[in-house]
Amino acid sequence: MRLPLPTLALALVLVAALAALPARADDLTGAQRLWLAGQRLQAVEQVEQALTRTPDDLQLRFALGVMRMDLGERAKALSIFTRLTQDFPDLADPYNNLAVLRAAAGELDEAHAALEQALRLQPEHAQAQENLGDVLLRLALRAYQRAQKAAPAPSDALAGKISRTLAMTGDLNKLR
């Protein structure tokens, strides 16, 4: 399955997409410079310090969530994006990022629901569309594997579907 944690490029794209929203541009720009220079923890600290001055700043909060995702701090990122969906329920990006975290943890039903919400809010959200396709493939794989387990006898048709779906998700190492 693709659904990679956002890279630096994605972080910069998403922050730029929210540029029309009020933010402390100097704080965010400084944090981005630190991030690009490889000083990731200092970048996070700068964003957190800026948030002590402007705790409701959407752009800073979103950037912090993306940074936490990229650092592999799933629980912290999950908390940030969950709060963003509560505080800004009309924005698609926090739902998309929440879905990425859920899918990475194997929480496919929750990821699916978050992506559906993102797409209700912004139907042409390209990344959410792609992520939904990835999640649907994994849900299909799960259903095929459950069907194969529940079948009274092994099914060649199901085995073929499982094999093809695994190939599409890139998870050939999970082929059993």
N, C-alpha and C positions, 0 to 999 in steps of 0.2 A: 504494500500500500504506500502511496506517495505521501501525502499529508505530512511533509517535513515541518519541524519546528521552524518558525520564521528565521530567516537569515538576516544579516545586517541590511542587505538590500531591501528586504521586505520591511524591516523596521523603518528605514528611511522613507520608503514609498508610503507607508501607512501614516507616518507622522506628517509627511508632506500633504497627504490627502486631507488631513484635518487642519491644514494651515489656516483656513478661514476662521477657525474657532479661536477665541481669545486664549492666549498663552503668553508666558514669559519667554519670548523668542530668544533673548540672550541666554537664559538658563538652558534652554533646549539646545541651542546651537553649541554652547560650550560642552554640554554633555555628549552631543554627537561627535564633536571633535575628539573628546577623550575616548569615546567608544572606538572611533576609527583608528586612533593611535594605540589601541590595544589596552587601554586603561579602563577596562570594563567596570571594575568595582568602583573606581572613582567617578565614572559616569553615572552609575546608579546612585551613588551618594549625592552627587550634584542635583539629580532630579528629585531625590527624596528631600533634600534641603529646600529646593524651590517649592515643593509641595507643602512644606511647613508654613510658607508664606501665603500660598494660594492653594489650599487643599482641594478646592472644587474644580481646578483647572483640568479640563478634559484632555487636552493635548499632552500635558505632563503625565497624567495618570495612565493614558494609553501607552505612551512611550515607556513608562516604567513597566507596564505589563509585558510589552514586547521584549524589553531587555531581560526581564525575569524569565520569560519563555526561552529566550536564546541562551541564557545561562543554565537552563535546565532546572530552574527552581519552580517546579510545577505547582506546588501548593500555593506559593505566593502569587504566581501568575493567575492561577485559577481564582483566587480570592479577588484580585484586582479586576479581572474581566467580569466576574459575577457581579461585583458592585457596579461596574460601568453599565451592565445591562439593566440593573435596577435603577440607577440614577439617570441614565439616558436610554430609555427603552425604545426610542425611535431610530437608533443608530445600528446599522448592520455589522460594522466591523468588529465590535466587541463580541457579538454572537458568533461570528466566524472564528475568531481566535479562541473563544471558549470551546467551540466545536473541535478545533485542532487539538486542544489539550485533552478533551474527553476521548477523542478517537485514539490518540497516542496511548491513553491509559486502557484502551479496550472497551470503553464505555460507549458502544456504538449507538445504542438507542438515544442516549443523552446527546451525543454528537449530532445525530440525525435531527432531533428536535431543535437544537440550536441553529443548525443550518437552514432548516425550514423557516425559522423565525427570521433569520438574516435575509432570506430570499423573499419573504413576505414584505419586508421593509424595503428591500432594494433588489427587485427581480433580475436585474442585469449585472449583479455583482459577480464578476468573472471568477474570482478566487473561491467564493462560496459555492458557485456552480460546480467548479472542478472538485472541490472538497466533498460536495454532496455525491458526485459520481463515485469518488473513492469510497466513501462510507457505504453507499448502496452496494458496491461490489463486495465489500467485506460482510455486509448483512446477507447478501445472496450466498456467499461462501458459507457463512454460519448456518443458514437454512439448509443448504445442500448437505453439509456435514451432519446436521441433526437428522435429516431425512435418511441418510445412508445408515446412521446408527440405529434408527427406529425401524428400518426395513427388515422384514423377516429373513431376507437373503440379500447378499451384496448385489448392487445394481450397477451394471456396466454403464448405463446411461448417466446415473448420478456420478459415478467415478469420472466420467468424461467431463461432466459439468464442473466438478470440483477441480480437476486438472486444468481446464481452460480458465476458470476463474482465478485460480492461484497464479497462472501465467500472467493474467492481466493485472493482478495486484502486485506482481513482482515478488511474491512470497513462495517461490519454488522450493525453498528450503523447508517449507512446512508441508510439502506433499508427503502423504503417508499412504 
